[in-house]
Amino acid sequence: MVGLIRKFLPKFLISWYHFLLAFLAAILYGFPSRKLKVIGVTGTNGKTTVVELTARVLEEAGFKVAFLSSIRFKINEKEWPNKLKMTITLYFLK
């Protein structure tokens, strides 16, 4: 469906289409990003360690935590290896 829309919409309208789609999804799911706190960890060395330790502290404090590091992804109890070597971000909910 998205492919058909892209074929028929002028390029300047495609960005509006994506905005509208995101906005409708936010309305449908009750603006979930308002409940998220995001911590970005940057630097040259130690990012994975900082993310792992911070996630552990937040979990012990009772927060629901999700993160991705250069080693693994984790959402609550579900974990899997990071084969893509994506960047490091930590999300948590109260």
N, CA, C and O atoms as a CHARMM CRD file, in Angstrom:
* protein
*
  376
    1    1 MET  N      0.81700  -1.19700   0.00000 PROA 1      0.00000
    2    1 MET  CA     0.00000   0.00000   0.00000 PROA 1      0.00000
    3    1 MET  C      0.85700   1.25600   0.00000 PROA 1      0.00000
    4    1 MET  O      0.58400   2.20300  -0.73700 PROA 1      0.00000
    5    2 VAL  N      1.91300   1.25900   0.84400 PROA 2      0.00000
    6    2 VAL  CA     2.78900   2.43100   0.92200 PROA 2      0.00000
    7    2 VAL  C      3.46100   2.67200  -0.42100 PROA 2      0.00000
    8    2 VAL  O      3.64200   3.81900  -0.83100 PROA 2      0.00000
    9    3 GLY  N      3.83700   1.58100  -1.11800 PROA 3      0.00000
   10    3 GLY  CA     4.46100   1.71900  -2.43100 PROA 3      0.00000
   11    3 GLY  C      3.55000   2.40800  -3.42700 PROA 3      0.00000
   12    3 GLY  O      4.00300   3.23700  -4.21700 PROA 3      0.00000
   13    4 LEU  N      2.26700   2.07200  -3.39500 PROA 4      0.00000
   14    4 LEU  CA     1.30600   2.72100  -4.28600 PROA 4      0.00000
   15    4 LEU  C      1.15700   4.20000  -3.97300 PROA 4      0.00000
   16    4 LEU  O      1.08500   5.03500  -4.87600 PROA 4      0.00000
   17    5 ILE  N      1.11100   4.51200  -2.69400 PROA 5      0.00000
   18    5 ILE  CA     0.96500   5.91400  -2.28700 PROA 5      0.00000
   19    5 ILE  C      2.16700   6.71900  -2.75700 PROA 5      0.00000
   20    5 ILE  O      2.01100   7.84000  -3.24200 PROA 5      0.00000
   21    6 ARG  N      3.36200   6.16000  -2.61900 PROA 6      0.00000
   22    6 ARG  CA     4.56800   6.87100  -3.04800 PROA 6      0.00000
   23    6 ARG  C      4.59600   7.09700  -4.55300 PROA 6      0.00000
   24    6 ARG  O      5.13900   8.10000  -5.01600 PROA 6      0.00000
   25    7 LYS  N      4.02300   6.18400  -5.31800 PROA 7      0.00000
   26    7 LYS  CA     4.00100   6.33600  -6.77100 PROA 7      0.00000
   27    7 LYS  C      3.11400   7.50200  -7.20700 PROA 7      0.00000
   28    7 LYS  O      3.42100   8.20100  -8.17300 PROA 7      0.00000
   29    8 PHE  N      2.01900   7.70300  -6.48700 PROA 8      0.00000
   30    8 PHE  CA     1.03800   8.68700  -6.92200 PROA 8      0.00000
   31    8 PHE  C      1.13900  10.04000  -6.23800 PROA 8      0.00000
   32    8 PHE  O      0.59100  11.02100  -6.74000 PROA 8      0.00000
   33    9 LEU  N      1.82200  10.11600  -5.11400 PROA 9      0.00000
   34    9 LEU  CA     1.95200  11.39800  -4.41000 PROA 9      0.00000
   35    9 LEU  C      3.19600  12.15500  -4.88900 PROA 9      0.00000
   36    9 LEU  O      4.24300  11.55000  -5.11700 PROA 9      0.00000
   37   10 PRO  N      3.07900  13.47000  -5.04000 PROA 10     0.00000
   38   10 PRO  CA     4.28300  14.25700  -5.32600 PROA 10     0.00000
   39   10 PRO  C      5.24700  14.17700  -4.13600 PROA 10     0.00000
   40   10 PRO  O      4.82200  13.95800  -3.00200 PROA 10     0.00000
   41   11 LYS  N      6.53700  14.35400  -4.39900 PROA 11     0.00000
   42   11 LYS  CA     7.54600  14.17900  -3.35200 PROA 11     0.00000
   43   11 LYS  C      7.32300  15.09000  -2.14800 PROA 11     0.00000
   44   11 LYS  O      7.55300  14.66700  -1.01600 PROA 11     0.00000
   45   12 PHE  N      6.88800  16.31000  -2.35800 PROA 12     0.00000
   46   12 PHE  CA     6.70200  17.22200  -1.22800 PROA 12     0.00000
   47   12 PHE  C      5.55800  16.76700  -0.31300 PROA 12     0.00000
   48   12 PHE  O      5.52300  17.13300   0.86200 PROA 12     0.00000
   49   13 LEU  N      4.63600  15.97900  -0.84000 PROA 13     0.00000
   50   13 LEU  CA     3.52900  15.48200  -0.01100 PROA 13     0.00000
   51   13 LEU  C      3.89600  14.22900   0.77800 PROA 13     0.00000
   52   13 LEU  O      3.22900  13.89800   1.75900 PROA 13     0.00000
   53   14 ILE  N      4.94800  13.53200   0.35800 PROA 14     0.00000
   54   14 ILE  CA     5.32300  12.30100   1.04700 PROA 14     0.00000
   55   14 ILE  C      5.71200  12.58700   2.49300 PROA 14     0.00000
   56   14 ILE  O      5.36300  11.81100   3.38200 PROA 14     0.00000
   57   15 SER  N      6.43000  13.68800   2.75300 PROA 15     0.00000
   58   15 SER  CA     6.79000  14.00800   4.13100 PROA 15     0.00000
   59   15 SER  C      5.53400  14.31400   4.96000 PROA 15     0.00000
   60   15 SER  O      5.46500  13.96600   6.13900 PROA 15     0.00000
   61   16 TRP  N      4.55700  14.95800   4.34700 PROA 16     0.00000
   62   16 TRP  CA     3.29500  15.20800   5.04900 PROA 16     0.00000
   63   16 TRP  C      2.55700  13.90800   5.30600 PROA 16     0.00000
   64   16 TRP  O      1.92000  13.74500   6.34700 PROA 16     0.00000
   65   17 TYR  N      2.64000  12.99700   4.37300 PROA 17     0.00000
   66   17 TYR  CA     2.01500  11.68400   4.53700 PROA 17     0.00000
   67   17 TYR  C      2.62300  10.96200   5.74200 PROA 17     0.00000
   68   17 TYR  O      1.89700  10.39700   6.56000 PROA 17     0.00000
   69   18 HSD  N      3.96400  10.98200   5.85300 PROA 18     0.00000
   70   18 HSD  CA     4.62700  10.32000   6.97600 PROA 18     0.00000
   71   18 HSD  C      4.28300  11.00400   8.29800 PROA 18     0.00000
   72   18 HSD  O      4.07700  10.33100   9.30900 PROA 18     0.00000
   73   19 PHE  N      4.22200  12.32300   8.29600 PROA 19     0.00000
   74   19 PHE  CA     3.83900  13.05000   9.50400 PROA 19     0.00000
   75   19 PHE  C      2.41600  12.66100   9.92700 PROA 19     0.00000
   76   19 PHE  O      2.16200  12.38900  11.10100 PROA 19     0.00000
   77   20 LEU  N      1.50600  12.63900   8.96800 PROA 20     0.00000
   78   20 LEU  CA     0.11400  12.29600   9.26700 PROA 20     0.00000
   79   20 LEU  C      0.00800  10.87100   9.79300 PROA 20     0.00000
   80   20 LEU  O     -0.73100  10.61500  10.74400 PROA 20     0.00000
   81   21 LEU  N      0.73800   9.94200   9.18300 PROA 21     0.00000
   82   21 LEU  CA     0.72700   8.55600   9.63800 PROA 21     0.00000
   83   21 LEU  C      1.23900   8.45000  11.07600 PROA 21     0.00000
   84   21 LEU  O      0.63900   7.75500  11.89700 PROA 21     0.00000
   85   22 ALA  N      2.34700   9.13600  11.38400 PROA 22     0.00000
   86   22 ALA  CA     2.90600   9.11700  12.73900 PROA 22     0.00000
   87   22 ALA  C      1.93300   9.75300  13.73300 PROA 22     0.00000
   88   22 ALA  O      1.74500   9.24300  14.83800 PROA 22     0.00000
   89   23 PHE  N      1.32300  10.85700  13.33800 PROA 23     0.00000
   90   23 PHE  CA     0.39000  11.54200  14.23200 PROA 23     0.00000
   91   23 PHE  C     -0.83700  10.67500  14.51400 PROA 23     0.00000
   92   23 PHE  O     -1.29100  10.59900  15.65600 PROA 23     0.00000
   93   24 LEU  N     -1.36800  10.03000  13.49400 PROA 24     0.00000
   94   24 LEU  CA    -2.52100   9.14800  13.69900 PROA 24     0.00000
   95   24 LEU  C     -2.16900   7.96300  14.58800 PROA 24     0.00000
   96   24 LEU  O     -2.98000   7.55000  15.41800 PROA 24     0.00000
   97   25 ALA  N     -0.96400   7.41000  14.42400 PROA 25     0.00000
   98   25 ALA  CA    -0.52700   6.31500  15.28900 PROA 25     0.00000
   99   25 ALA  C     -0.38900   6.78900  16.72900 PROA 25     0.00000
  100   25 ALA  O     -0.75000   6.06800  17.65900 PROA 25     0.00000
  101   26 ALA  N      0.13600   8.00900  16.91800 PROA 26     0.00000
  102   26 ALA  CA     0.26900   8.55600  18.26900 PROA 26     0.00000
  103   26 ALA  C     -1.10300   8.71900  18.91800 PROA 26     0.00000
  104   26 ALA  O     -1.27600   8.40900  20.09600 PROA 26     0.00000
  105   27 ILE  N     -2.06800   9.20100  18.15600 PROA 27     0.00000
  106   27 ILE  CA    -3.42400   9.34000  18.69000 PROA 27     0.00000
  107   27 ILE  C     -4.00100   7.96800  19.02700 PROA 27     0.00000
  108   27 ILE  O     -4.58100   7.77900  20.09600 PROA 27     0.00000
  109   28 LEU  N     -3.84000   7.02200  18.11900 PROA 28     0.00000
  110   28 LEU  CA    -4.38800   5.68200  18.30800 PROA 28     0.00000
  111   28 LEU  C     -3.82700   5.00400  19.55600 PROA 28     0.00000
  112   28 LEU  O     -4.55900   4.31800  20.27000 PROA 28     0.00000
  113   29 TYR  N     -2.53400   5.19200  19.82300 PROA 29     0.00000
  114   29 TYR  CA    -1.89900   4.54100  20.96400 PROA 29     0.00000
  115   29 TYR  C     -1.74800   5.45200  22.18100 PROA 29     0.00000
  116   29 TYR  O     -1.05700   5.09200  23.13300 PROA 29     0.00000
  117   30 GLY  N     -2.37600   6.61000  22.16500 PROA 30     0.00000
  118   30 GLY  CA    -2.40100   7.48000  23.33800 PROA 30     0.00000
  119   30 GLY  C     -1.08800   8.19300  23.62300 PROA 30     0.00000
  120   30 GLY  O     -0.73200   8.38100  24.78600 PROA 30     0.00000
  121   31 PHE  N     -0.35600   8.59600  22.57700 PROA 31     0.00000
  122   31 PHE  CA     0.89600   9.33900  22.70300 PROA 31     0.00000
  123   31 PHE  C      1.87100   8.65800  23.67300 PROA 31     0.00000
  124   31 PHE  O      2.22500   9.24200  24.69600 PROA 31     0.00000
  125   32 PRO  N      2.30300   7.44100  23.36600 PROA 32     0.00000
  126   32 PRO  CA     3.16500   6.69600  24.29200 PROA 32     0.00000
  127   32 PRO  C      4.52300   7.35000  24.54400 PROA 32     0.00000
  128   32 PRO  O      5.13100   7.11000  25.58600 PROA 32     0.00000
  129   33 SER  N      5.00100   8.15500  23.62700 PROA 33     0.00000
  130   33 SER  CA     6.31200   8.77400  23.83600 PROA 33     0.00000
  131   33 SER  C      6.30700   9.77700  24.98200 PROA 33     0.00000
  132   33 SER  O      7.36900  10.11200  25.50800 PROA 33     0.00000
  133   34 ARG  N      5.13900  10.26100  25.37700 PROA 34     0.00000
  134   34 ARG  CA     5.06300  11.16700  26.52200 PROA 34     0.00000
  135   34 ARG  C      5.42000  10.46700  27.82600 PROA 34     0.00000
  136   34 ARG  O      5.78600  11.11300  28.80800 PROA 34     0.00000
  137   35 LYS  N      5.31100   9.13900  27.83100 PROA 35     0.00000
  138   35 LYS  CA     5.61300   8.37500  29.03900 PROA 35     0.00000
  139   35 LYS  C      7.05700   7.88600  29.08100 PROA 35     0.00000
  140   35 LYS  O      7.50500   7.36400  30.10100 PROA 35     0.00000
  141   36 LEU  N      7.78500   8.05200  27.98100 PROA 36     0.00000
  142   36 LEU  CA     9.16100   7.56200  27.90000 PROA 36     0.00000
  143   36 LEU  C     10.16200   8.60600  28.36700 PROA 36     0.00000
  144   36 LEU  O      9.98900   9.80100  28.13000 PROA 36     0.00000
  145   37 LYS  N     11.18000   8.15200  29.01700 PROA 37     0.00000
  146   37 LYS  CA    12.35200   8.97000  29.32100 PROA 37     0.00000
  147   37 LYS  C     13.49000   8.35200  28.52600 PROA 37     0.00000
  148   37 LYS  O     13.65400   7.13200  28.53100 PROA 37     0.00000
  149   38 VAL  N     14.26300   9.15700  27.85600 PROA 38     0.00000
  150   38 VAL  CA    15.34400   8.65600  27.01600 PROA 38     0.00000
  151   38 VAL  C     16.67000   9.18500  27.53400 PROA 38     0.00000
  152   38 VAL  O     16.81100  10.37300  27.82400 PROA 38     0.00000
  153   39 ILE  N     17.64100   8.28700  27.64700 PROA 39     0.00000
  154   39 ILE  CA    18.99600   8.65400  28.03900 PROA 39     0.00000
  155   39 ILE  C     19.90500   8.25400  26.88600 PROA 39     0.00000
  156   39 ILE  O     19.94700   7.08100  26.51400 PROA 39     0.00000
  157   40 GLY  N     20.62400   9.19800  26.31900 PROA 40     0.00000
  158   40 GLY  CA    21.59000   8.91000  25.26400 PROA 40     0.00000
  159   40 GLY  C     22.98000   8.90800  25.86300 PROA 40     0.00000
  160   40 GLY  O     23.34300   9.83000  26.59300 PROA 40     0.00000
  161   41 VAL  N     23.75800   7.89000  25.56500 PROA 41     0.00000
  162   41 VAL  CA    25.11800   7.78600  26.08500 PROA 41     0.00000
  163   41 VAL  C     26.07500   7.94300  24.91400 PROA 41     0.00000
  164   41 VAL  O     26.02500   7.17600  23.95300 PROA 41     0.00000
  165   42 THR  N     26.94700   8.94000  25.00100 PROA 42     0.00000
  166   42 THR  CA    27.90000   9.19300  23.91700 PROA 42     0.00000
  167   42 THR  C     29.32300   9.17400  24.46600 PROA 42     0.00000
  168   42 THR  O     29.53300   9.19800  25.67900 PROA 42     0.00000
  169   43 GLY  N     30.27600   9.13300  23.57700 PROA 43     0.00000
  170   43 GLY  CA    31.67300   9.15700  23.97600 PROA 43     0.00000
  171   43 GLY  C     32.46100   8.11500  23.21300 PROA 43     0.00000
  172   43 GLY  O     31.94000   7.45900  22.31100 PROA 43     0.00000
  173   44 THR  N     33.71000   7.97100  23.58000 PROA 44     0.00000
  174   44 THR  CA    34.59500   7.05400  22.87700 PROA 44     0.00000
  175   44 THR  C     34.64500   5.69000  23.53800 PROA 44     0.00000
  176   44 THR  O     34.53900   4.67000  22.85700 PROA 44     0.00000
  177   45 ASN  N     34.80300   5.65500  24.83000 PROA 45     0.00000
  178   45 ASN  CA    34.94900   4.38300  25.54400 PROA 45     0.00000
  179   45 ASN  C     33.96100   4.30000  26.70300 PROA 45     0.00000
  180   45 ASN  O     33.62800   5.31300  27.31900 PROA 45     0.00000
  181   46 GLY  N     33.49100   3.07600  26.99700 PROA 46     0.00000
  182   46 GLY  CA    32.68800   2.84100  28.19400 PROA 46     0.00000
  183   46 GLY  C     31.19700   2.99500  28.03600 PROA 46     0.00000
  184   46 GLY  O     30.47200   2.91400  29.02700 PROA 46     0.00000
  185   47 LYS  N     30.70400   3.21400  26.82500 PROA 47     0.00000
  186   47 LYS  CA    29.26000   3.42000  26.64200 PROA 47     0.00000
  187   47 LYS  C     28.45400   2.18800  27.04500 PROA 47     0.00000
  188   47 LYS  O     27.44900   2.30600  27.74700 PROA 47     0.00000
  189   48 THR  N     28.88200   1.02500  26.61100 PROA 48     0.00000
  190   48 THR  CA    28.15000  -0.19400  26.93900 PROA 48     0.00000
  191   48 THR  C     28.10300  -0.41900  28.44100 PROA 48     0.00000
  192   48 THR  O     27.06300  -0.79600  28.98000 PROA 48     0.00000
  193   49 THR  N     29.21200  -0.19100  29.11500 PROA 49     0.00000
  194   49 THR  CA    29.25700  -0.35700  30.56500 PROA 49     0.00000
  195   49 THR  C     28.29500   0.60800  31.25200 PROA 49     0.00000
  196   49 THR  O     27.56400   0.22100  32.16300 PROA 49     0.00000
  197   50 VAL  N     28.29900   1.86000  30.81300 PROA 50     0.00000
  198   50 VAL  CA    27.40500   2.86800  31.40800 PROA 50     0.00000
  199   50 VAL  C     25.95000   2.48200  31.18800 PROA 50     0.00000
  200   50 VAL  O     25.13700   2.58800  32.10700 PROA 50     0.00000
  201   51 VAL  N     25.61100   2.03600  29.98400 PROA 51     0.00000
  202   51 VAL  CA    24.22800   1.64200  29.69600 PROA 51     0.00000
  203   51 VAL  C     23.81800   0.43600  30.53400 PROA 51     0.00000
  204   51 VAL  O     22.72900   0.42400  31.10900 PROA 51     0.00000
  205   52 GLU  N     24.67500  -0.57000  30.60800 PROA 52     0.00000
  206   52 GLU  CA    24.35900  -1.77200  31.38400 PROA 52     0.00000
  207   52 GLU  C     24.17000  -1.43600  32.86800 PROA 52     0.00000
  208   52 GLU  O     23.22100  -1.90800  33.49400 PROA 52     0.00000
  209   53 LEU  N     25.05900  -0.63300  33.42200 PROA 53     0.00000
  210   53 LEU  CA    24.95500  -0.27600  34.84300 PROA 53     0.00000
  211   53 LEU  C     23.73500   0.59400  35.12000 PROA 53     0.00000
  212   53 LEU  O     23.02500   0.38300  36.10300 PROA 53     0.00000
  213   54 THR  N     23.49700   1.57100  34.25100 PROA 54     0.00000
  214   54 THR  CA    22.34600   2.46100  34.43300 PROA 54     0.00000
  215   54 THR  C     21.04400   1.67200  34.32400 PROA 54     0.00000
  216   54 THR  O     20.12000   1.87900  35.11000 PROA 54     0.00000
  217   55 ALA  N     20.97300   0.77000  33.35000 PROA 55     0.00000
  218   55 ALA  CA    19.77100  -0.05800  33.19300 PROA 55     0.00000
  219   55 ALA  C     19.53400  -0.89600  34.43800 PROA 55     0.00000
  220   55 ALA  O     18.40000  -1.02000  34.90000 PROA 55     0.00000
  221   56 ARG  N     20.58500  -1.46200  34.97500 PROA 56     0.00000
  222   56 ARG  CA    20.45700  -2.30400  36.18100 PROA 56     0.00000
  223   56 ARG  C     19.95600  -1.48200  37.37100 PROA 56     0.00000
  224   56 ARG  O     19.08200  -1.93200  38.11100 PROA 56     0.00000
  225   57 VAL  N     20.50200  -0.29100  37.55400 PROA 57     0.00000
  226   57 VAL  CA    20.06300   0.59200  38.64800 PROA 57     0.00000
  227   57 VAL  C     18.59000   0.95700  38.47400 PROA 57     0.00000
  228   57 VAL  O     17.82200   0.90800  39.43500 PROA 57     0.00000
  229   58 LEU  N     18.19200   1.32500  37.24500 PROA 58     0.00000
  230   58 LEU  CA    16.79800   1.69600  37.00100 PROA 58     0.00000
  231   58 LEU  C     15.85300   0.51500  37.20300 PROA 58     0.00000
  232   58 LEU  O     14.75300   0.68200  37.73100 PROA 58     0.00000
  233   59 GLU  N     16.27600  -0.67600  36.78500 PROA 59     0.00000
  234   59 GLU  CA    15.45100  -1.87100  37.01400 PROA 59     0.00000
  235   59 GLU  C     15.28300  -2.14400  38.50600 PROA 59     0.00000
  236   59 GLU  O     14.18700  -2.46900  38.96200 PROA 59     0.00000
  237   60 GLU  N     16.35900  -2.01300  39.25600 PROA 60     0.00000
  238   60 GLU  CA    16.28000  -2.23100  40.70400 PROA 60     0.00000
  239   60 GLU  C     15.39200  -1.19000  41.37700 PROA 60     0.00000
  240   60 GLU  O     14.79900  -1.45700  42.42300 PROA 60     0.00000
  241   61 ALA  N     15.30000   0.00700  40.77300 PROA 61     0.00000
  242   61 ALA  CA    14.45000   1.06500  41.31400 PROA 61     0.00000
  243   61 ALA  C     12.98600   0.89200  40.90000 PROA 61     0.00000
  244   61 ALA  O     12.13500   1.69100  41.29200 PROA 61     0.00000
  245   62 GLY  N     12.68800  -0.14700  40.10900 PROA 62     0.00000
  246   62 GLY  CA    11.31200  -0.42400  39.75300 PROA 62     0.00000
  247   62 GLY  C     10.86100   0.09100  38.39800 PROA 62     0.00000
  248   62 GLY  O      9.67300   0.02800  38.08500 PROA 62     0.00000
  249   63 PHE  N     11.77700   0.59800  37.58900 PROA 63     0.00000
  250   63 PHE  CA    11.41400   1.08800  36.26600 PROA 63     0.00000
  251   63 PHE  C     11.41300  -0.05400  35.25800 PROA 63     0.00000
  252   63 PHE  O     12.15700  -1.02400  35.40000 PROA 63     0.00000
  253   64 LYS  N     10.56700   0.07400  34.24200 PROA 64     0.00000
  254   64 LYS  CA    10.63400  -0.82000  33.09100 PROA 64     0.00000
  255   64 LYS  C     11.70200  -0.24800  32.17100 PROA 64     0.00000
  256   64 LYS  O     11.66600   0.93600  31.83500 PROA 64     0.00000
  257   65 VAL  N     12.64300  -1.07400  31.76600 PROA 65     0.00000
  258   65 VAL  CA    13.79600  -0.58300  31.02400 PROA 65     0.00000
  259   65 VAL  C     13.93800  -1.31300  29.69800 PROA 65     0.00000
  260   65 VAL  O     13.72500  -2.52200  29.60500 PROA 65     0.00000
  261   66 ALA  N     14.30400  -0.54700  28.67300 PROA 66     0.00000
  262   66 ALA  CA    14.68500  -1.10800  27.37900 PROA 66     0.00000
  263   66 ALA  C     15.96200  -0.39800  26.95200 PROA 66     0.00000
  264   66 ALA  O     16.10300   0.80900  27.14900 PROA 66     0.00000
  265   67 PHE  N     16.88800  -1.14400  26.36800 PROA 67     0.00000
  266   67 PHE  CA    18.09700  -0.49800  25.87400 PROA 67     0.00000
  267   67 PHE  C     18.69200  -1.26300  24.71600 PROA 67     0.00000
  268   67 PHE  O     18.40200  -2.44000  24.50400 PROA 67     0.00000
  269   68 LEU  N     19.52200  -0.57400  23.97800 PROA 68     0.00000
  270   68 LEU  CA    20.33200  -1.22900  22.96700 PROA 68     0.00000
  271   68 LEU  C     21.76000  -0.76400  23.16400 PROA 68     0.00000
  272   68 LEU  O     22.03000   0.42500  23.33300 PROA 68     0.00000
  273   69 SER  N     22.66200  -1.72100  23.13900 PROA 69     0.00000
  274   69 SER  CA    24.08500  -1.41600  23.26100 PROA 69     0.00000
  275   69 SER  C     24.79600  -2.09600  22.10900 PROA 69     0.00000
  276   69 SER  O     24.16500  -2.77700  21.30000 PROA 69     0.00000
  277   70 SER  N     26.09500  -1.91700  22.03000 PROA 70     0.00000
  278   70 SER  CA    26.83300  -2.55500  20.94200 PROA 70     0.00000
  279   70 SER  C     26.91200  -4.06600  21.13300 PROA 70     0.00000
  280   70 SER  O     27.34500  -4.78000  20.22900 PROA 70     0.00000
  281   71 ILE  N     26.49700  -4.56000  22.30000 PROA 71     0.00000
  282   71 ILE  CA    26.53500  -5.99200  22.57500 PROA 71     0.00000
  283   71 ILE  C     25.16500  -6.65400  22.42800 PROA 71     0.00000
  284   71 ILE  O     25.05000  -7.72100  21.82600 PROA 71     0.00000
  285   72 ARG  N     24.11700  -6.01400  22.98400 PROA 72     0.00000
  286   72 ARG  CA    22.80100  -6.66300  22.98200 PROA 72     0.00000
  287   72 ARG  C     21.66900  -5.64800  23.03100 PROA 72     0.00000
  288   72 ARG  O     21.86500  -4.47400  23.34200 PROA 72     0.00000
  289   73 PHE  N     20.47100  -6.14500  22.71100 PROA 73     0.00000
  290   73 PHE  CA    19.22500  -5.40500  22.86600 PROA 73     0.00000
  291   73 PHE  C     18.48900  -6.01800  24.04700 PROA 73     0.00000
  292   73 PHE  O     18.59300  -7.22000  24.29000 PROA 73     0.00000
  293   74 LYS  N     17.74500  -5.19800  24.78300 PROA 74     0.00000
  294   74 LYS  CA    16.95800  -5.72000  25.88600 PROA 74     0.00000
  295   74 LYS  C     15.69000  -4.88700  26.04400 PROA 74     0.00000
  296   74 LYS  O     15.73700  -3.65900  26.10600 PROA 74     0.00000
  297   75 ILE  N     14.55400  -5.58500  26.10800 PROA 75     0.00000
  298   75 ILE  CA    13.26900  -4.95600  26.39800 PROA 75     0.00000
  299   75 ILE  C     12.64600  -5.78100  27.50800 PROA 75     0.00000
  300   75 ILE  O     12.24600  -6.92500  27.29100 PROA 75     0.00000
  301   76 ASN  N     12.56300  -5.20000  28.70200 PROA 76     0.00000
  302   76 ASN  CA    12.14100  -5.91100  29.91200 PROA 76     0.00000
  303   76 ASN  C     12.97200  -7.17300  30.07500 PROA 76     0.00000
  304   76 ASN  O     14.18300  -7.08000  30.27600 PROA 76     0.00000
  305   77 GLU  N     12.36400  -8.34200  29.99700 PROA 77     0.00000
  306   77 GLU  CA    13.10500  -9.59600  30.20600 PROA 77     0.00000
  307   77 GLU  C     13.64100 -10.19100  28.90700 PROA 77     0.00000
  308   77 GLU  O     14.45700 -11.11200  28.94800 PROA 77     0.00000
  309   78 LYS  N     13.20300  -9.68700  27.76200 PROA 78     0.00000
  310   78 LYS  CA    13.61500 -10.24200  26.48000 PROA 78     0.00000
  311   78 LYS  C     14.95800  -9.64500  26.05600 PROA 78     0.00000
  312   78 LYS  O     15.12500  -8.42500  26.05700 PROA 78     0.00000
  313   79 GLU  N     15.90900 -10.50000  25.69400 PROA 79     0.00000
  314   79 GLU  CA    17.23300 -10.06400  25.25800 PROA 79     0.00000
  315   79 GLU  C     17.63100 -10.80300  23.99200 PROA 79     0.00000
  316   79 GLU  O     17.25200 -11.95700  23.79100 PROA 79     0.00000
  317   80 TRP  N     18.39900 -10.13300  23.13800 PROA 80     0.00000
  318   80 TRP  CA    18.97700 -10.79100  21.97100 PROA 80     0.00000
  319   80 TRP  C     20.24000 -10.04500  21.56600 PROA 80     0.00000
  320   80 TRP  O     20.37800  -8.85700  21.85600 PROA 80     0.00000
  321   81 PRO  N     21.16300 -10.73100  20.89800 PROA 81     0.00000
  322   81 PRO  CA    22.44000 -10.10400  20.55000 PROA 81     0.00000
  323   81 PRO  C     22.27800  -9.01900  19.49600 PROA 81     0.00000
  324   81 PRO  O     21.39500  -9.09800  18.64100 PROA 81     0.00000
  325   82 ASN  N     23.12400  -8.01900  19.56200 PROA 82     0.00000
  326   82 ASN  CA    23.13800  -6.93300  18.58800 PROA 82     0.00000
  327   82 ASN  C     24.09900  -7.31500  17.47100 PROA 82     0.00000
  328   82 ASN  O     25.30100  -7.07000  17.56700 PROA 82     0.00000
  329   83 LYS  N     23.58400  -7.89600  16.44400 PROA 83     0.00000
  330   83 LYS  CA    24.40900  -8.29200  15.30700 PROA 83     0.00000
  331   83 LYS  C     24.65500  -7.13000  14.35600 PROA 83     0.00000
  332   83 LYS  O     25.52800  -7.20600  13.49100 PROA 83     0.00000
  333   84 LEU  N     23.88400  -6.04700  14.51400 PROA 84     0.00000
  334   84 LEU  CA    23.99400  -4.88500  13.63300 PROA 84     0.00000
  335   84 LEU  C     24.96600  -3.83500  14.15700 PROA 84     0.00000
  336   84 LEU  O     25.32200  -2.90600  13.43100 PROA 84     0.00000
  337   85 LYS  N     25.39600  -3.96900  15.39900 PROA 85     0.00000
  338   85 LYS  CA    26.29300  -2.99900  16.05700 PROA 85     0.00000
  339   85 LYS  C     25.70400  -1.58600  16.02600 PROA 85     0.00000
  340   85 LYS  O     26.38000  -0.61600  15.68400 PROA 85     0.00000
  341   86 MET  N     24.42600  -1.50500  16.39200 PROA 86     0.00000
  342   86 MET  CA    23.74500  -0.21200  16.42100 PROA 86     0.00000
  343   86 MET  C     24.20500   0.61000  17.62100 PROA 86     0.00000
  344   86 MET  O     24.89200   0.09800  18.50600 PROA 86     0.00000
  345   87 THR  N     23.82700   1.87400  17.64500 PROA 87     0.00000
  346   87 THR  CA    24.25800   2.79400  18.68700 PROA 87     0.00000
  347   87 THR  C     23.57600   2.51900  20.01400 PROA 87     0.00000
  348   87 THR  O     22.70600   1.65400  20.11400 PROA 87     0.00000
  349   88 ILE  N     23.97900   3.26300  21.02900 PROA 88     0.00000
  350   88 ILE  CA    23.55300   2.99600  22.39800 PROA 88     0.00000
  351   88 ILE  C     22.51600   4.01300  22.85100 PROA 88     0.00000
  352   88 ILE  O     22.74100   5.22200  22.78900 PROA 88     0.00000
  353   89 THR  N     21.37700   3.50500  23.30600 PROA 89     0.00000
  354   89 THR  CA    20.31400   4.33200  23.85600 PROA 89     0.00000
  355   89 THR  C     19.61400   3.55200  24.96100 PROA 89     0.00000
  356   89 THR  O     19.53400   2.32500  24.91500 PROA 89     0.00000
  357   90 LEU  N     19.11700   4.26700  25.93600 PROA 90     0.00000
  358   90 LEU  CA    18.42600   3.65000  27.05900 PROA 90     0.00000
  359   90 LEU  C     17.07000   4.32300  27.20300 PROA 90     0.00000
  360   90 LEU  O     16.99100   5.55100  27.22800 PROA 90     0.00000
  361   91 TYR  N     15.99800   3.53700  27.29900 PROA 91     0.00000
  362   91 TYR  CA    14.64600   4.04900  27.50000 PROA 91     0.00000
  363   91 TYR  C     14.10900   3.45900  28.78900 PROA 91     0.00000
  364   91 TYR  O     14.40800   2.31300  29.12400 PROA 91     0.00000
  365   92 PHE  N     13.31900   4.23400  29.51100 PROA 92     0.00000
  366   92 PHE  CA    12.68200   3.65600  30.68300 PROA 92     0.00000
  367   92 PHE  C     11.34400   4.30600  30.95500 PROA 92     0.00000
  368   92 PHE  O     11.10600   5.46200  30.60400 PROA 92     0.00000
  369   93 LEU  N     10.48100   3.54200  31.58500 PROA 93     0.00000
  370   93 LEU  CA     9.15400   3.99400  31.99000 PROA 93     0.00000
  371   93 LEU  C      9.03400   3.87300  33.48300 PROA 93     0.00000
  372   93 LEU  O      9.60200   2.96500  34.08900 PROA 93     0.00000
  373   94 LYS  N      8.29900   4.78300  34.07800 PROA 94     0.00000
  374   94 LYS  CA     8.07000   4.70800  35.51100 PROA 94     0.00000
  375   94 LYS  C      7.02000   3.70300  35.82300 PROA 94     0.00000
  376   94 LYS  O      6.68800   3.49800  36.99100 PROA 94     0.00000
